[in-house]
Amino acid sequence: MSLILSVNGAEHPVDVPPDSKLLYVLREDLGLTGTKYGCGEGMCGACTVLLDGKPARSCQAPVSTLVGKKITTIEALEQNGKLHPVQEAFLKAEAFQCAYCTSGMIMAAVGLLAASPNPSDEQILSGMEINVCRCGTHPRILEAVRQAAAARVAR
């Protein structure tokens, strides 16, 4: 079935079964490999993308439900050679070890900060608990989100 998906600001026709999961369409059909396969159950967050600006699990999202929605992946955050403030904060805080979860963490943080530009620590913890870092870098991830929020507020 041919569908049109809006990914990273561009329309992409895809000829896939309607129940195909977004994760696989992004990686296999569109070549956007920044979104990672983690658990395949929607529990770990490695596959997090933004759907209409809100964090969502791409491994659970059938593409037929996404026509007309704005899909944003990690590849869209960098603009004109400049990293997104959340990406910069993750680097500065060294908020990764193996980095497998990082793109999902960054996308969750971008969604969180879009909804709540100056979140409290409790809001950060709540917003980021949907993603898992198996290396245990959660304290640095939380610090990165704090730094990104502070950088946005300072502008």
N, C-alpha and C positions, 0 to 999 in steps of 0.2 A: 504494500500500500504506500502510495506517495504522500508524504506530509511535508509541510513547510514549518521549520522550527526557527525561531528568532534567537540566535546564539551570538552573544558578544556584539550586539548591534547590527548583525547582518542576517539576512534571510537565507536559510539553507534547506533546499529540498532534500529529503531523505526517502529512500524507497526501502522501508523496513516493515515487518509486521507491527500492527498497532500496539501489541503488548510488549514490544522490545523495551528494555529498560534504558533510560537516558544515559546512564554511565557507559554502556557499550556503544551506543550511537555516537556519543562524544568521542570516545577513544578510537573506535574501529572505523566509523564512517566519516567522521570529521577530522580525525587526526589530532584531537585535543587531548593530550595524554597527561596534563597536569592534574586532572581529577583521577584519584586513585581508587582501585578496588581494595577494600579492607576485609570486611566480614561478609558482605553480600546480604546481610540481614537488616541493614539500616540502623545498626546499633553503635558502630564505632566512629562514624563521621568522616572517614578518609575520603569519601565520595561527595562531600558537601559542595553544593553549588548554590547560587542564589536564583530563586524563582520569583520574579516580580519583586526583587530586593530582599527576599526573606530566605534564610538558610533552609535547604531541603536536601534530602538524601537522594542522589541520582540513581543509586542502585535499586531503589524501590519505585521510582517514578516511570510509569509507562508513557511512552512518547505520545500516544494518542490523547492523553490528558493535558498535553503541554502546548498544543497548537494555540497561538495567540498570546502565550505567556513570554515574558522576557527572561531568557536564560543567560546567566552570567557565570563564566568560569574563571579560574585563576589567571588564565592567559589574558583576560581583558583588563586586569588591574593596572598593569604597567602602561603608562601613556607617554609617548614621545621619548622613550628612553629613561623615564623617571618612574621609580617604584612608587606604589601606593603607600601612604603613611603607615598602614598596618604592616606591609611588607618590610618597610624600613625599620619599624619598631621590632619586628621579629628578628631581624638581623642584629640590631643593636643590643637586644636583650639576650641574644644567643638562645632563642626560644625553640630550639630543636636539637636533636641528637642524630638519630638516623634520618630524620626529615620526612619519613613516609606519611605521617599524619599532617604535615605542615600546610599543604594546600587546603585541606579541609578545615584546619584550625583557622587559617587566615580568612577563608570565606565566611566561617561562622562569626569571626570577630568583625569583619566588614558589615555583615548583616546586623549584628548587635549594635555597633556604633552608629549605623544608619537609623536604627530605631530609637536609640538612646545615646546621643552624642557625648554625654558626660555621666557615664554610669557609675554607680556606687560599687564598692567591692562586692557586695552581695549580688548586684545585678550582673557583674562580670562573671562571678562564680556560677550563677544560675544560667547565664547565656552560653557559657563555654562548657558546662558539664555534659552537654550532649555529644561532645567529641572526646575521644580517648587517645592518649599518648602512651603507648606501651613502654616507652623509654623512661617515663616518669618526669618529664620536664614541665609539668603543670605549673610549678611556681614561676618559672621563667616565661611561660606562655601568658600567665595572668599579668606579669609585669609588662610584657609587650603590649597587651591590650590597654593597660593603664597608661603606658607611654604614648600609644597611638591616640588615645582619648585626650590626653594632655596636649599633644601636638595639634590636634584639631581645634581644641578650645582656645589655644594660644593664637591661632590665626585670625 
